[in-house]
């Protein structure tokens, strides 16, 4: 994913969104499961913020996937 183009954060967000939608969760549901605020999930999915490692793990746990699935 790290190709130096500056799109890594957006690509991460898109993969998160794809996985979330494939499991039929809303942003709000995912946020609740990961103990985050819905606005945080929105900002991550739209590439507006770079999530902390702990947030990546919380999202992966909530979606029952390995964190590497986002990369």
VENURKA-V538382 format. One record per residue. N is the residue number from 1. SS is DSSP state (H for helix, E for strand, L for the rest). PHI is phi in whole degrees, 0 to 359 (none if undefined). PSI is psi in radians with two decimals (none if undefined). Layout:
# VENURKA-V538382
n=(N/N)
ss=(SS/SS)
phi=(PHI/PHI)
psi=(PSI/PSI)
This chain:
# VENURKA-V538382
n=(1/2/3/4/5/6/7/8/9/10/11/12/13/14/15/16/17/18/19/20/21/22/23/24/25/26/27/28/29/30/31/32/33/34/35/36/37/38/39/40/41/42/43/44/45/46/47/48/49/50/51/52/53/54/55/56/57/58/59/60/61/62/63/64/65/66/67/68/69/70/71)
ss=(L/L/L/L/L/L/L/H/H/H/H/H/H/H/H/H/H/H/H/H/H/H/L/L/L/L/H/H/H/H/H/H/H/L/L/L/L/H/H/H/H/H/H/H/H/L/L/L/L/L/L/L/H/H/H/H/H/H/H/H/H/H/H/L/L/L/H/H/H/H/L)
phi=(none/284/255/79/275/85/263/302/293/294/296/301/299/294/294/300/300/300/294/301/293/295/261/59/256/279/301/296/297/298/302/298/294/267/58/237/273/306/296/295/298/300/294/291/297/267/73/268/213/262/290/291/302/297/289/301/294/296/294/298/297/298/268/58/229/285/305/294/296/278/246)
psi=(-0.65/1.60/0.07/0.07/-0.16/0.07/0.08/-0.72/-0.70/-0.70/-0.72/-0.84/-0.70/-0.71/-0.70/-0.83/-0.78/-0.79/-0.77/-0.83/-0.62/-0.41/0.12/0.69/2.51/2.91/-0.71/-0.74/-0.80/-0.76/-0.79/-0.76/-0.60/0.05/0.82/2.98/2.50/-0.62/-0.55/-0.80/-0.76/-0.81/-0.61/-0.84/-0.52/0.08/0.38/-0.13/2.63/1.95/2.59/2.76/-0.69/-0.57/-0.71/-0.79/-0.66/-0.73/-0.76/-0.76/-0.76/-0.62/-0.02/0.80/2.86/2.50/-0.49/-0.30/-0.37/-0.18/none)
